[in-house]
Amino acid sequence: MVETSTNFLGSRPERRLILAGLLRALVTTVVLVTLYFVLPMSEPLDSAAVARLVLGLIIFAGVSVWQVRAILGSRYPGVRAVEGLAIMAPLFLLIFASTFFLMSSSESSNFSQSMNRTDALYFTVSTFATVGFGDITATSQLARSIVTFQMVLDLAILGLGLRAFLSAVQMGRQRQATVGDQSGPNSQ
């Protein structure tokens, strides 16, 4: 069976690279979620915890920039973007889920009900997805402020973040096409 260049997933080695990239994305997501559930989180929510939230978001921004650069330089920018999103989406959600869990643990009046880690993740994802079922609500001014901050960042990430990743994929593909054109028909 002869493979042609019009094959959607490319050659057998290319398919293996794509599958490996998707597997890395899955493993990364599983590791991040597992860490969220097993790492100890028992400190009270104080100014140090808020500083950790800010530090987490700064790290998130740095990793985002690194991911875009990795997409630009990748041989398979689309696959690399999927890997990047598999790191960025859970990282962002888990930063806020951890914050909400700590807020609920330290002061039960922050939310309409006490939250365990699953509840905090559920609340964070329902806020991110803009469905806000209403079964858990922010009741204190601090909680409402942080949830509002998350919602603003959600919109920014959905708009600007995804656009940056898609632009990086397009630029990476253009770079690949240019490199392929410059190396001539006999290169591969």
N, C-alpha and C positions, 0 to 999 in steps of 0.2 A: 504494500500500500504506500503510495507516494504522497507525501504531505506537500501542500502548496502554500505559497506565501499569503493566500487569501484566507487561510484558516483563522477564525476569530480569535482563538486562544494561542495561536502561534505554534511553534514546533514543540516537540516533546520536552526538551530541556526548558523552554520558556514556560510551559505549563507547570513543570515541577517547581520553577521559581515562583510562579504565581501562587501555587498551592502552599509552598513553604511560607510565603509572605502572609497568606490568609491564616495559616496555622499559627504563625508568630503573633498575629493580631488577636486571635482567640486566646492564646496562652497568656498574653499580656493582660487582657481584660479579666481573665479568671484569676490571675495573680493579684491584680489590684483589688478586685472585689473580695478575695480571700483575706488579703491584708486588712482591709477595712473591718472585717468581721472578727479577726483574731488579735489584732494589735490592742494593747490595753489603752483605754480612754477613760480615765477616772478623775482627772484633774477638774477643778471647778472652772467655770467660764469667768475669766477675769480679763484684765488688760493684756496679760501674757497670751491668753487663748485668742484674743482678737488679733494680737500681733502675729500669732501663728497662722491665722486665716489670711492676713495680708501677705505674709511670707509665702504661704501656699499659693496664693494668686500670682505673686511675683515669679515663683518657680514655674507655675503654669504658663505664664507669658513667655518666659525664657525657653521652656520646652517647645512651645508653639513656634517660636521663631526658628529654633533648631530643626523642628519637623519640616517647616516650609523650605528651609535650605537643603535638607536631605531629599525632599521631593524634587527640587530643582536639579540636583546632581544625580538623581537615580536613573538607572537604565530603564526601569519600569515605573515611571512616576505615578501612574494610576494605582498600582499595587502598593507603592510606598505611601500614598495618600490614605489608603484604607488602613494600613498599619498605623499611620500617624493619628487618624481619627480613633482607632481602637485604644490608643494611649490617652489622647486628649479628652475624649468624652467621659470615660469613667473617672479620670483624674479630677476633672472639674466637678462632676457630680459628687464624688466622694469627699472632696474638700468641704463642700457645703453640707453634705449629710453628716460628716463628723462634727461640724460646727453646730448644727441643729441638735444632734444627739447630746453634745455637751451642754448646750443651752437648756434642753429639757431635763437633763440629769441634775444640773446645778440649781435650777429654779423651775418648779412645776408650773408656775403661772405664766411662763413664756409661751406655752402652747395650750390649746384647748384640751389636750390630754397628754399624759406622760408618754414619751416615745422610747422604744428600744431601737437598736441599730436598723432593723428592718423597717420600722415605722419611719425613721428619719430618712432612710434612703427612698422609701416610697413617697414621702412628702417632697423630697428634693426633686425626684423624677417627675412627679405630677406637676410641680411648679415649673420645671424646665419645659415640660410638654405643653404647658399653658392650659391644662385641663382643670387643675385645682378643684378636686372633687368636693371639698368643703368639710370632709370628715375630720381633718386636722387643720386647725387654723392658728396663725400667729396671734397672740393676745396681748403681749407686752409691747411697749414702744421699741425696745431693743430688738425683739424678734421681728416685728414688722419692718423695722429699718433694714435688718440684714436680709430678710426675704425680699424686700423691695430692691435692694442692691443686687441680689441674685437675679431677679427678674430683668433688671436693666442689663446685667452682664449676659444673661441668656439671649436677649435680643441682639446684643452686639456680637456674640459668638455665632449665632445663627446667621446673621447678616454678613458681618465683616470676616469672621473666622472661616466660614465655609467658602466665602469668595476668595480669600487668600489661598486656601488649599486648592481650589479649582483653578485659579490663575497659575499657581505653581505647577500643577499638572500640565496645563496647556503650554506653559513656557518650557517645561522639561521635555515635553513631546516635540516641540518646535526645535529645541536644542538637539534632540536625538535625530530628527529629520535632517537638520543642517549638518551634523557630524556624519550621518550616512551619505548625504549628497557629496560632501567634501572628500570622503574616502574612496569614492568611485564604486563602480559596479562589481569589481572583483574582490572587495573587502567583505569580511564577515567572520 
